[in-house]
Amino acid sequence: MAEMVKLYIDGIEVEVPEGTTILNAAKKAGKSIPTLCYHEDLPPTAACGVCVIEYEGRPGMQRACCTPVAPGMKVITNSKLLRERRKAVVGLVLSNHNVDCPSCAANEKCELQKLANDLGVDMHMYEKILDHRPEDKTSVAIVRDPDKCILCGRCVTVCDEIQTVHAIEITDRGFEAHVDTAFSAGMGASPCVNCGQCIVYCPTGALREQSHLEAVWDAILDPEKHVVVQEAPAIRASIGEEFGMEIGSVTVGKMYAALKRIGFDAIFDTNFSADLTIMEEGTELVQRINNGGKLPLITSCSPGWVKFMETFFPNLGENTSTAKSPQQMMGALTKTYYAEKSGIDPEKIVSVSIMPCTAKKFEAQRPEMRDSGYQDVDYVLTTREFVRMIREAGLDFKNLPEEEPYHALADYTGAATIFGATGGVMEAAVRSAYYLLTKKDMPNVDIKPVRGMEGIKEAELEIPGVGKVKVAVAHGLGNARELLTKVSKQLEETGKSEYAFIEIMACPGGCVGGGGQPYGSSIAMRARRGEGLYQEDSSLPKRCSHHNEAILNLYKEFLGEPGSKKAHKLLHTNYVERSVVSGDAVREITHKH
């Protein structure tokens, strides 16, 4: 246990553990030191100098984000000199920043904008020295705007240290320094997996999603188009906070009401296809266990993780479930089953998904995702785009009445809801895999060891007739790399792994922390959203995917049975190896069963 250190912040005595930074000690004293490059989830870069403080016995100024406390230290957080220095730093940043706030995607969420207002900085205090660089729109998911970059380094830190993808870097020095990709080839020609964590942690809107919003509005307002929509499990736990509701509030009924008023012709729910994914993925796991197939089986719901696997771990391609993600399963059903049942020409159907994830934009455009005979999902909107859509429609989301969706393709169980949280896919899959193996429901469906925000979680389950089955969960690609390096070594040395089943989510916290979620999405906020999903799960009458009657009817009417030939054609996929340099497909590494 760390020793406690006593110090004074503006004359206020505080006691904090040894090694605490002055920034965090000040919070305990009720003092908020302004910051710009700092983020609570990331190691400090000390890049901007906004958080400067003074303390007795030390000349000059120190950066509070990276300076540890010392016994008896007397810290000054507010003085004339400090105020002048902070204003000067912010003014210089603004002089090299494209200040088009009203039209910026991060308007009213921008930390630079807020800081300038809080400090009373005149954005014209310094002459503009903006060195214009063109936007990078080479990625199908992410746009970089160098003119809004403030070189805080957060995007590079999260890409390198949290996700371990290394798609971007700060290149050149001094006034020439800027964030770029290798050889300035653009995000689309880099190993970027489209996870979007760089967007979530960007303080200014220098990174944003490739927006499909106008295309979706055009489709809705076209009387010749039949526009259907699906919404991911995590959306219901994050959308409300953007309209003044408590973080983690689950707003399913209001979400449906908003979609109806916006004008979608049919409202489905990705929770339905999450239950369907469990039936297919669970069946695949059971078949591998019973028939001596390749283990561990690794989940395939996270498209950022799938591209990461294809790029850095193609040796585990055959261990990755062939089941499509819930988004893509719903897309395939929309233009086959739904079109057939409704008597609608699939060519007139526009399939839209609302996702917490920027990588879903990439996934929807993969050439493998056309098993319906059309592009299965036409457009993907992030949570941020959905928020803008609600505001453009003039809706008072917080006060909308609770409403129901239009179709049985929206029916779901609690197992589907928890897909949005790290460990949720694992828990949902085990609930049904246990039944598929034993023909009995689990005595207790709450598998708490796989819940929570620990980076890598493990559990050992006793399944009658099978014995002990060890499973693992990793969220955040750095944690995934650590776990899968271990698995790869085990497979190489012994031909088998200690795990039977592994869940990987690209984003820290799972989908509740996706790259399409609201700006400023901290780990603490992600945990609260996840708690909201678990609360909905516990409140629902049916909590196992194999109890979803609409899913059972779908198999009876259309698919046959889980793992059938038709199910494999529509609901399963294959993978490719990708270049570590460019992210381009190199060769096919798996085939559909």
Summary of the structure (lengths in Angstrom):
residues: 593
radius of gyration: 24.9
end to end distance: 53.7
largest distance: 80.3
contacts: 2123
relative contact order: 0.12
helix: 43%
strand: 16%
